[in-house]
């Protein structure tokens, strides 16, 4: 994806409302695109926070297996 397309996506997201374009461009330049398979575990409870995930398409399930809870976002 071109940097201008990434910047456009970030600017349209309510999460980044009010963030200057120059900061969003830095975020876009430092980002990596990842593709995950259905059912693939991305991280688990207790894992150190190393990155932020911005979901461009698809669905995300957040689960807490200790309490057998499942949240679909």
C-alpha positions in Angstrom: 0.0 0.0 0.0 1.3 3.4 -0.9 2.2 5.8 1.9 -0.5 8.3 0.8 -3.1 5.5 1.0 -2.0 4.6 4.5 -2.1 8.2 5.6 -5.7 8.6 4.2 -6.8 5.5 6.2 -5.3 6.9 9.4 -6.8 10.3 8.8 -10.3 8.8 8.4 -10.1 6.8 11.6 -11.9 8.3 14.6 -9.0 7.0 16.8 -6.6 9.5 15.2 -9.0 12.5 15.0 -7.1 15.6 15.8 -3.6 14.1 15.2 -1.6 16.3 12.8 -0.9 14.8 9.4 2.8 15.1 10.0 2.5 12.7 13.0 0.3 10.3 11.1 2.8 10.2 8.2 5.5 9.2 10.7 3.2 6.5 12.0 2.5 5.3 8.5 6.2 5.3 7.5 7.0 3.1 10.6 4.2 0.7 10.1 4.3 -2.9 8.9 1.5 -4.7 7.0 0.6 -8.1 8.4 -1.9 -10.7 7.2 -3.2 -13.2 9.7 -5.0 -16.5 8.9 -8.4 -17.2 10.4 -8.0 -18.6 13.9 -4.4 -17.5 14.2 -3.3 -16.2 17.6 -1.8 -12.8 17.4 -1.0 -12.3 21.1 -1.9 -13.8 24.4 -2.7 -12.4 27.8 0.5 -11.4 29.6 2.6 -10.9 26.4 4.6 -7.7 26.5 3.1 -4.8 24.6 5.3 -4.4 21.6 3.0 -2.8 19.0 -0.4 -1.5 18.1 -2.7 -3.3 15.7 -4.9 -1.3 13.3 -7.4 -3.6 11.7 -8.0 -2.6 8.0 -10.4 -5.4 7.2 -11.8 -8.6 8.6 -12.8 -9.5 12.2 -10.9 -9.8 15.4 -11.9 -12.1 18.3 -10.7 -11.3 21.8 -10.8 -14.3 24.1 -10.2 -15.0 27.7 -9.9 -18.7 27.9 -9.6 -18.6 31.7 -13.2 -17.4 32.0 -14.3 -18.8 28.6 -15.3 -15.4 27.4 -15.2 -14.4 23.8 -15.6 -10.9 22.3 -16.0 -10.3 18.6 -14.9 -6.8 17.5 
